[in-house]
Amino acid sequence: MFSCHACGSEIDLIDKIKRSDSCEHCGEDLHACKNCKFFDSMAHNQCRESVTVWEPDKEKANFCTYFIPRDGAFAQEDKQAALSALDALFKK
């Protein structure tokens, strides 16, 4: 199962994802870092593949030759939960 990083819709992959492919539901680029199995916001260059070049926009199409579609849905970070945890930690 492959899901779009932007809208979370499931996408049936018939062939390899090309740079120009976009989500049929929301129109966002599919060949983007956030749709790759190597994407990791905590890793160097936000990629677990060590030889990739820096891609400044992780949601836009790129020419990375290491791109492999990730399995499952993209885990959106819950910013409100993180802010609440920080508020609780530094409560005055």
Backbone as XML, in Angstrom:
<?xml version="1.0"?>
<chain id="A" units="angstrom">
  <residue number="1" name="MET">
    <atom name="N" x="0.840" y="-1.180" z="0.000"/>
    <atom name="CA" x="0.000" y="0.000" z="0.000"/>
    <atom name="C" x="0.890" y="1.249" z="0.000"/>
  </residue>
  <residue number="2" name="PHE">
    <atom name="N" x="0.593" y="2.187" z="-0.853"/>
    <atom name="CA" x="1.307" y="3.464" z="-0.931"/>
    <atom name="C" x="0.293" y="4.576" z="-0.739"/>
  </residue>
  <residue number="3" name="SER">
    <atom name="N" x="0.615" y="5.537" z="0.104"/>
    <atom name="CA" x="-0.292" y="6.655" z="0.372"/>
    <atom name="C" x="0.408" y="7.976" z="0.101"/>
  </residue>
  <residue number="4" name="CYS">
    <atom name="N" x="-0.337" y="8.934" z="-0.396"/>
    <atom name="CA" x="0.169" y="10.278" z="-0.665"/>
    <atom name="C" x="0.541" y="10.954" z="0.660"/>
  </residue>
  <residue number="5" name="HIS">
    <atom name="N" x="1.691" y="11.624" z="0.699"/>
    <atom name="CA" x="2.125" y="12.310" z="1.915"/>
    <atom name="C" x="1.238" y="13.500" z="2.255"/>
  </residue>
  <residue number="6" name="ALA">
    <atom name="N" x="0.586" y="14.083" z="1.256"/>
    <atom name="CA" x="-0.201" y="15.293" z="1.473"/>
    <atom name="C" x="-1.630" y="15.007" z="1.929"/>
  </residue>
  <residue number="7" name="CYS">
    <atom name="N" x="-2.319" y="14.106" z="1.232"/>
    <atom name="CA" x="-3.730" y="13.871" z="1.550"/>
    <atom name="C" x="-3.986" y="12.514" z="2.193"/>
  </residue>
  <residue number="8" name="GLY">
    <atom name="N" x="-3.008" y="11.611" z="2.144"/>
    <atom name="CA" x="-3.159" y="10.304" z="2.760"/>
    <atom name="C" x="-3.931" y="9.290" z="1.935"/>
  </residue>
  <residue number="9" name="SER">
    <atom name="N" x="-4.338" y="9.673" z="0.730"/>
    <atom name="CA" x="-5.090" y="8.750" z="-0.129"/>
    <atom name="C" x="-4.218" y="7.604" z="-0.602"/>
  </residue>
  <residue number="10" name="GLU">
    <atom name="N" x="-4.808" y="6.407" z="-0.653"/>
    <atom name="CA" x="-4.087" y="5.245" z="-1.155"/>
    <atom name="C" x="-3.970" y="5.336" z="-2.668"/>
  </residue>
  <residue number="11" name="ILE">
    <atom name="N" x="-2.809" y="4.945" z="-3.179"/>
    <atom name="CA" x="-2.540" y="5.031" z="-4.609"/>
    <atom name="C" x="-2.069" y="3.667" z="-5.093"/>
  </residue>
  <residue number="12" name="ASP">
    <atom name="N" x="-2.701" y="3.174" z="-6.158"/>
    <atom name="CA" x="-2.280" y="1.917" z="-6.760"/>
    <atom name="C" x="-1.102" y="2.181" z="-7.679"/>
  </residue>
  <residue number="13" name="LEU">
    <atom name="N" x="0.014" y="1.532" z="-7.394"/>
    <atom name="CA" x="1.204" y="1.701" z="-8.225"/>
    <atom name="C" x="1.215" y="0.643" z="-9.313"/>
  </residue>
  <residue number="14" name="ILE">
    <atom name="N" x="1.153" y="1.079" z="-10.551"/>
    <atom name="CA" x="1.200" y="0.176" z="-11.686"/>
    <atom name="C" x="2.631" y="0.027" z="-12.176"/>
  </residue>
  <residue number="15" name="ASP">
    <atom name="N" x="3.384" y="1.104" z="-12.109"/>
    <atom name="CA" x="4.763" y="1.150" z="-12.579"/>
    <atom name="C" x="5.568" y="1.980" z="-11.584"/>
  </residue>
  <residue number="16" name="LYS">
    <atom name="N" x="6.833" y="2.225" z="-11.886"/>
    <atom name="CA" x="7.657" y="3.082" z="-11.046"/>
    <atom name="C" x="7.084" y="4.496" z="-11.038"/>
  </residue>
  <residue number="17" name="ILE">
    <atom name="N" x="7.282" y="5.197" z="-9.935"/>
    <atom name="CA" x="6.847" y="6.591" z="-9.854"/>
    <atom name="C" x="7.861" y="7.443" z="-10.594"/>
  </residue>
  <residue number="18" name="LYS">
    <atom name="N" x="7.367" y="8.225" z="-11.539"/>
    <atom name="CA" x="8.224" y="9.125" z="-12.317"/>
    <atom name="C" x="8.194" y="10.513" z="-11.697"/>
  </residue>
  <residue number="19" name="ARG">
    <atom name="N" x="9.166" y="11.337" z="-12.027"/>
    <atom name="CA" x="9.259" y="12.677" z="-11.463"/>
    <atom name="C" x="8.007" y="13.508" z="-11.717"/>
  </residue>
  <residue number="20" name="SER">
    <atom name="N" x="7.358" y="13.309" z="-12.845"/>
    <atom name="CA" x="6.201" y="14.125" z="-13.213"/>
    <atom name="C" x="4.871" y="13.590" z="-12.675"/>
  </residue>
  <residue number="21" name="ASP">
    <atom name="N" x="4.876" y="12.450" z="-11.987"/>
    <atom name="CA" x="3.630" y="11.870" z="-11.475"/>
    <atom name="C" x="3.092" y="12.678" z="-10.303"/>
  </residue>
  <residue number="22" name="SER">
    <atom name="N" x="1.766" y="12.785" z="-10.255"/>
    <atom name="CA" x="1.122" y="13.501" z="-9.160"/>
    <atom name="C" x="-0.054" y="12.689" z="-8.624"/>
  </residue>
  <residue number="23" name="CYS">
    <atom name="N" x="-0.477" y="13.009" z="-7.425"/>
    <atom name="CA" x="-1.590" y="12.319" z="-6.775"/>
    <atom name="C" x="-2.881" y="12.626" z="-7.523"/>
  </residue>
  <residue number="24" name="GLU">
    <atom name="N" x="-3.632" y="11.586" z="-7.817"/>
    <atom name="CA" x="-4.892" y="11.781" z="-8.544"/>
    <atom name="C" x="-5.972" y="12.406" z="-7.683"/>
  </residue>
  <residue number="25" name="HIS">
    <atom name="N" x="-5.755" y="12.459" z="-6.360"/>
    <atom name="CA" x="-6.747" y="13.022" z="-5.447"/>
    <atom name="C" x="-6.491" y="14.490" z="-5.114"/>
  </residue>
  <residue number="26" name="CYS">
    <atom name="N" x="-5.218" y="14.845" z="-4.864"/>
    <atom name="CA" x="-4.921" y="16.217" z="-4.434"/>
    <atom name="C" x="-3.980" y="16.963" z="-5.378"/>
  </residue>
  <residue number="27" name="GLY">
    <atom name="N" x="-3.342" y="16.256" z="-6.319"/>
    <atom name="CA" x="-2.473" y="16.899" z="-7.291"/>
    <atom name="C" x="-1.038" y="17.120" z="-6.826"/>
  </residue>
  <residue number="28" name="GLU">
    <atom name="N" x="-0.687" y="16.699" z="-5.611"/>
    <atom name="CA" x="0.673" y="16.886" z="-5.107"/>
    <atom name="C" x="1.641" y="15.920" z="-5.804"/>
  </residue>
  <residue number="29" name="ASP">
    <atom name="N" x="2.913" y="16.320" z="-5.854"/>
    <atom name="CA" x="3.952" y="15.493" z="-6.473"/>
    <atom name="C" x="4.134" y="14.194" z="-5.695"/>
  </residue>
  <residue number="30" name="LEU">
    <atom name="N" x="4.310" y="13.085" z="-6.418"/>
    <atom name="CA" x="4.526" y="11.791" z="-5.768"/>
    <atom name="C" x="6.005" y="11.454" z="-5.614"/>
  </residue>
  <residue number="31" name="HIS">
    <atom name="N" x="6.843" y="11.893" z="-6.580"/>
    <atom name="CA" x="8.286" y="11.608" z="-6.507"/>
    <atom name="C" x="8.935" y="12.683" z="-5.643"/>
  </residue>
  <residue number="32" name="ALA">
    <atom name="N" x="8.576" y="12.672" z="-4.359"/>
    <atom name="CA" x="9.058" y="13.664" z="-3.402"/>
    <atom name="C" x="9.629" y="12.958" z="-2.187"/>
  </residue>
  <residue number="33" name="CYS">
    <atom name="N" x="10.492" y="13.642" z="-1.484"/>
    <atom name="CA" x="11.166" y="13.051" z="-0.323"/>
    <atom name="C" x="10.189" y="12.462" z="0.692"/>
  </residue>
  <residue number="34" name="LYS">
    <atom name="N" x="9.111" y="13.161" z="0.976"/>
    <atom name="CA" x="8.176" y="12.690" z="1.990"/>
    <atom name="C" x="7.443" y="11.417" z="1.581"/>
  </residue>
  <residue number="35" name="ASN">
    <atom name="N" x="7.523" y="11.027" z="0.323"/>
    <atom name="CA" x="6.932" y="9.772" z="-0.133"/>
    <atom name="C" x="7.971" y="8.664" z="-0.250"/>
  </residue>
  <residue number="36" name="CYS">
    <atom name="N" x="9.194" y="8.935" z="0.121"/>
    <atom name="CA" x="10.289" y="7.972" z="-0.032"/>
    <atom name="C" x="10.523" y="7.194" z="1.266"/>
  </residue>
  <residue number="37" name="LYS">
    <atom name="N" x="10.892" y="5.931" z="1.132"/>
    <atom name="CA" x="11.146" y="5.113" z="2.320"/>
    <atom name="C" x="12.388" y="5.576" z="3.079"/>
  </residue>
  <residue number="38" name="PHE">
    <atom name="N" x="13.268" y="6.349" z="2.458"/>
    <atom name="CA" x="14.475" y="6.836" z="3.119"/>
    <atom name="C" x="14.268" y="8.158" z="3.858"/>
  </residue>
  <residue number="39" name="PHE">
    <atom name="N" x="13.102" y="8.807" z="3.702"/>
    <atom name="CA" x="12.865" y="10.089" z="4.362"/>
    <atom name="C" x="12.849" y="9.911" z="5.875"/>
  </residue>
  <residue number="40" name="ASP">
    <atom name="N" x="13.631" y="10.750" z="6.556"/>
    <atom name="CA" x="13.686" y="10.744" z="8.013"/>
    <atom name="C" x="14.033" y="12.158" z="8.449"/>
  </residue>
  <residue number="41" name="SER">
    <atom name="N" x="13.094" y="12.836" z="9.077"/>
    <atom name="CA" x="13.304" y="14.236" z="9.444"/>
    <atom name="C" x="14.436" y="14.423" z="10.455"/>
  </residue>
  <residue number="42" name="MET">
    <atom name="N" x="14.864" y="13.358" z="11.117"/>
    <atom name="CA" x="15.928" y="13.453" z="12.111"/>
    <atom name="C" x="17.294" y="13.065" z="11.556"/>
  </residue>
  <residue number="43" name="ALA">
    <atom name="N" x="17.375" y="12.614" z="10.313"/>
    <atom name="CA" x="18.641" y="12.180" z="9.717"/>
    <atom name="C" x="19.334" y="13.346" z="8.996"/>
  </residue>
  <residue number="44" name="HIS">
    <atom name="N" x="20.624" y="13.163" z="8.708"/>
    <atom name="CA" x="21.376" y="14.159" z="7.937"/>
    <atom name="C" x="20.717" y="14.339" z="6.572"/>
  </residue>
  <residue number="45" name="ASN">
    <atom name="N" x="20.509" y="15.564" z="6.141"/>
    <atom name="CA" x="19.791" y="15.898" z="4.900"/>
    <atom name="C" x="18.364" y="15.363" z="4.901"/>
  </residue>
  <residue number="46" name="GLN">
    <atom name="N" x="17.874" y="14.950" z="6.062"/>
    <atom name="CA" x="16.546" y="14.366" z="6.244"/>
    <atom name="C" x="16.361" y="13.120" z="5.385"/>
  </residue>
  <residue number="47" name="CYS">
    <atom name="N" x="17.451" y="12.364" z="5.212"/>
    <atom name="CA" x="17.429" y="11.159" z="4.388"/>
    <atom name="C" x="18.343" y="10.103" z="5.005"/>
  </residue>
  <residue number="48" name="ARG">
    <atom name="N" x="17.850" y="8.853" z="5.092"/>
    <atom name="CA" x="18.661" y="7.767" z="5.626"/>
    <atom name="C" x="19.635" y="7.203" z="4.597"/>
  </residue>
  <residue number="49" name="GLU">
    <atom name="N" x="19.507" y="7.604" z="3.351"/>
    <atom name="CA" x="20.469" y="7.212" z="2.306"/>
    <atom name="C" x="21.610" y="8.223" z="2.374"/>
  </residue>
  <residue number="50" name="SER">
    <atom name="N" x="22.806" y="7.772" z="2.659"/>
    <atom name="CA" x="23.910" y="8.685" z="2.989"/>
    <atom name="C" x="24.500" y="9.451" z="1.803"/>
  </residue>
  <residue number="51" name="VAL">
    <atom name="N" x="24.274" y="9.034" z="0.586"/>
    <atom name="CA" x="24.931" y="9.693" z="-0.545"/>
    <atom name="C" x="24.009" y="10.623" z="-1.336"/>
  </residue>
  <residue number="52" name="THR">
    <atom name="N" x="22.842" y="10.904" z="-0.834"/>
    <atom name="CA" x="21.933" y="11.791" z="-1.554"/>
    <atom name="C" x="22.329" y="13.248" z="-1.379"/>
  </residue>
  <residue number="53" name="VAL">
    <atom name="N" x="21.904" y="14.082" z="-2.297"/>
    <atom name="CA" x="22.159" y="15.521" z="-2.198"/>
    <atom name="C" x="20.988" y="16.178" z="-1.470"/>
  </residue>
  <residue number="54" name="TRP">
    <atom name="N" x="21.230" y="17.363" z="-0.949"/>
    <atom name="CA" x="20.205" y="18.109" z="-0.210"/>
    <atom name="C" x="19.086" y="18.543" z="-1.141"/>
  </residue>
  <residue number="55" name="GLU">
    <atom name="N" x="17.869" y="18.185" z="-0.781"/>
    <atom name="CA" x="16.666" y="18.650" z="-1.478"/>
    <atom name="C" x="15.958" y="19.609" z="-0.532"/>
  </residue>
  <residue number="56" name="PRO">
    <atom name="N" x="15.904" y="20.898" z="-0.851"/>
    <atom name="CA" x="15.348" y="21.869" z="0.088"/>
    <atom name="C" x="13.850" y="21.722" z="0.343"/>
  </residue>
  <residue number="57" name="ASP">
    <atom name="N" x="13.077" y="21.353" z="-0.660"/>
    <atom name="CA" x="11.639" y="21.210" z="-0.480"/>
    <atom name="C" x="11.277" y="19.733" z="-0.535"/>
  </residue>
  <residue number="58" name="LYS">
    <atom name="N" x="10.958" y="19.167" z="0.610"/>
    <atom name="CA" x="10.705" y="17.729" z="0.727"/>
    <atom name="C" x="9.346" y="17.308" z="0.167"/>
  </residue>
  <residue number="59" name="GLU">
    <atom name="N" x="8.509" y="18.278" z="-0.211"/>
    <atom name="CA" x="7.186" y="17.950" z="-0.737"/>
    <atom name="C" x="7.089" y="18.129" z="-2.250"/>
  </residue>
  <residue number="60" name="LYS">
    <atom name="N" x="8.144" y="18.597" z="-2.889"/>
    <atom name="CA" x="8.139" y="18.822" z="-4.337"/>
    <atom name="C" x="8.911" y="17.730" z="-5.058"/>
  </residue>
  <residue number="61" name="ALA">
    <atom name="N" x="8.597" y="17.536" z="-6.327"/>
    <atom name="CA" x="9.260" y="16.516" z="-7.145"/>
    <atom name="C" x="10.754" y="16.812" z="-7.240"/>
  </residue>
  <residue number="62" name="ASN">
    <atom name="N" x="11.550" y="15.731" z="-7.299"/>
    <atom name="CA" x="12.990" y="15.893" z="-7.415"/>
    <atom name="C" x="13.554" y="14.802" z="-8.328"/>
  </residue>
  <residue number="63" name="PHE">
    <atom name="N" x="14.847" y="14.860" z="-8.558"/>
    <atom name="CA" x="15.507" y="13.914" z="-9.464"/>
    <atom name="C" x="16.289" y="12.837" z="-8.716"/>
  </residue>
  <residue number="64" name="CYS">
    <atom name="N" x="16.022" y="12.618" z="-7.460"/>
    <atom name="CA" x="16.779" y="11.651" z="-6.662"/>
    <atom name="C" x="16.653" y="10.245" z="-7.266"/>
  </residue>
  <residue number="65" name="THR">
    <atom name="N" x="17.800" y="9.624" z="-7.503"/>
    <atom name="CA" x="17.808" y="8.286" z="-8.093"/>
    <atom name="C" x="17.644" y="7.195" z="-7.033"/>
  </residue>
  <residue number="66" name="TYR">
    <atom name="N" x="17.675" y="7.559" z="-5.747"/>
    <atom name="CA" x="17.514" y="6.596" z="-4.666"/>
    <atom name="C" x="16.065" y="6.478" z="-4.203"/>
  </residue>
  <residue number="67" name="PHE">
    <atom name="N" x="15.156" y="7.208" z="-4.839"/>
    <atom name="CA" x="13.758" y="7.223" z="-4.427"/>
    <atom name="C" x="13.136" y="5.829" z="-4.507"/>
  </residue>
  <residue number="68" name="ILE">
    <atom name="N" x="12.547" y="5.410" z="-3.390"/>
    <atom name="CA" x="11.773" y="4.171" z="-3.330"/>
    <atom name="C" x="10.486" y="4.511" z="-2.582"/>
  </residue>
  <residue number="69" name="PRO">
    <atom name="N" x="9.318" y="4.232" z="-3.169"/>
    <atom name="CA" x="8.056" y="4.559" z="-2.485"/>
    <atom name="C" x="7.992" y="3.863" z="-1.122"/>
  </residue>
  <residue number="70" name="ARG">
    <atom name="N" x="7.591" y="4.595" z="-0.115"/>
    <atom name="CA" x="7.505" y="4.010" z="1.213"/>
    <atom name="C" x="6.197" y="3.228" z="1.355"/>
  </residue>
  <residue number="71" name="ASP">
    <atom name="N" x="6.220" y="2.276" z="2.248"/>
    <atom name="CA" x="5.027" y="1.490" z="2.537"/>
    <atom name="C" x="4.232" y="2.185" z="3.631"/>
  </residue>
  <residue number="72" name="GLY">
    <atom name="N" x="2.931" y="2.156" z="3.509"/>
    <atom name="CA" x="2.066" y="2.714" z="4.541"/>
    <atom name="C" x="1.859" y="4.201" z="4.416"/>
  </residue>
  <residue number="73" name="ALA">
    <atom name="N" x="1.142" y="4.736" z="5.377"/>
    <atom name="CA" x="0.794" y="6.149" z="5.375"/>
    <atom name="C" x="1.915" y="6.987" z="5.965"/>
  </residue>
  <residue number="74" name="PHE">
    <atom name="N" x="2.020" y="8.227" z="5.522"/>
    <atom name="CA" x="2.996" y="9.171" z="6.050"/>
    <atom name="C" x="2.551" y="9.604" z="7.438"/>
  </residue>
  <residue number="75" name="ALA">
    <atom name="N" x="3.428" y="9.519" z="8.409"/>
    <atom name="CA" x="3.095" y="9.890" z="9.784"/>
    <atom name="C" x="3.213" y="11.405" z="9.943"/>
  </residue>
  <residue number="76" name="GLN">
    <atom name="N" x="2.087" y="12.065" z="10.023"/>
    <atom name="CA" x="2.082" y="13.507" z="10.247"/>
    <atom name="C" x="2.419" y="13.778" z="11.706"/>
  </residue>
  <residue number="77" name="GLU">
    <atom name="N" x="3.298" y="14.737" z="11.936"/>
    <atom name="CA" x="3.663" y="15.094" z="13.299"/>
    <atom name="C" x="2.566" y="15.962" z="13.898"/>
  </residue>
  <residue number="78" name="ASP">
    <atom name="N" x="2.148" y="15.616" z="15.078"/>
    <atom name="CA" x="1.090" y="16.352" z="15.747"/>
    <atom name="C" x="1.707" y="17.539" z="16.481"/>
  </residue>
  <residue number="79" name="LYS">
    <atom name="N" x="1.678" y="18.710" z="15.839"/>
    <atom name="CA" x="2.309" y="19.899" z="16.402"/>
    <atom name="C" x="1.633" y="20.361" z="17.683"/>
  </residue>
  <residue number="80" name="GLN">
    <atom name="N" x="0.305" y="20.254" z="17.729"/>
    <atom name="CA" x="-0.413" y="20.697" z="18.923"/>
    <atom name="C" x="-0.043" y="19.839" z="20.128"/>
  </residue>
  <residue number="81" name="ALA">
    <atom name="N" x="0.095" y="18.542" z="19.937"/>
    <atom name="CA" x="0.489" y="17.661" z="21.045"/>
    <atom name="C" x="1.900" y="18.000" z="21.510"/>
  </residue>
  <residue number="82" name="ALA">
    <atom name="N" x="2.787" y="18.299" z="20.576"/>
    <atom name="CA" x="4.156" y="18.658" z="20.934"/>
    <atom name="C" x="4.181" y="19.977" z="21.711"/>
  </residue>
  <residue number="83" name="LEU">
    <atom name="N" x="3.390" y="20.953" z="21.269"/>
    <atom name="CA" x="3.337" y="22.233" z="21.976"/>
    <atom name="C" x="2.747" y="22.068" z="23.373"/>
  </residue>
  <residue number="84" name="SER">
    <atom name="N" x="1.732" y="21.224" z="23.507"/>
    <atom name="CA" x="1.140" y="20.972" z="24.817"/>
    <atom name="C" x="2.149" y="20.318" z="25.754"/>
  </residue>
  <residue number="85" name="ALA">
    <atom name="N" x="2.928" y="19.379" z="25.232"/>
    <atom name="CA" x="3.945" y="18.718" z="26.044"/>
    <atom name="C" x="5.006" y="19.715" z="26.494"/>
  </residue>
  <residue number="86" name="LEU">
    <atom name="N" x="5.389" y="20.633" z="25.608"/>
    <atom name="CA" x="6.361" y="21.667" z="25.987"/>
    <atom name="C" x="5.791" y="22.604" z="27.037"/>
  </residue>
  <residue number="87" name="ASP">
    <atom name="N" x="4.533" y="22.995" z="26.868"/>
    <atom name="CA" x="3.892" y="23.865" z="27.866"/>
    <atom name="C" x="3.852" y="23.189" z="29.229"/>
  </residue>
  <residue number="88" name="ALA">
    <atom name="N" x="3.549" y="21.896" z="29.239"/>
    <atom name="CA" x="3.493" y="21.170" z="30.500"/>
    <atom name="C" x="4.873" y="21.054" z="31.127"/>
  </residue>
  <residue number="89" name="LEU">
    <atom name="N" x="5.882" y="20.885" z="30.293"/>
    <atom name="CA" x="7.245" y="20.752" z="30.780"/>
    <atom name="C" x="7.767" y="22.053" z="31.403"/>
  </residue>
  <residue number="90" name="PHE">
    <atom name="N" x="7.440" y="23.174" z="30.761"/>
    <atom name="CA" x="7.938" y="24.470" z="31.223"/>
    <atom name="C" x="6.838" y="25.300" z="31.875"/>
  </residue>
  <residue number="91" name="LYS">
    <atom name="N" x="5.932" y="24.624" z="32.538"/>
    <atom name="CA" x="4.808" y="25.299" z="33.193"/>
    <atom name="C" x="5.317" y="26.281" z="34.238"/>
  </residue>
  <residue number="92" name="LYS">
    <atom name="N" x="4.755" y="27.467" z="34.214"/>
    <atom name="CA" x="5.191" y="28.522" z="35.157"/>
    <atom name="C" x="4.469" y="28.430" z="36.454"/>
  </residue>
</chain>
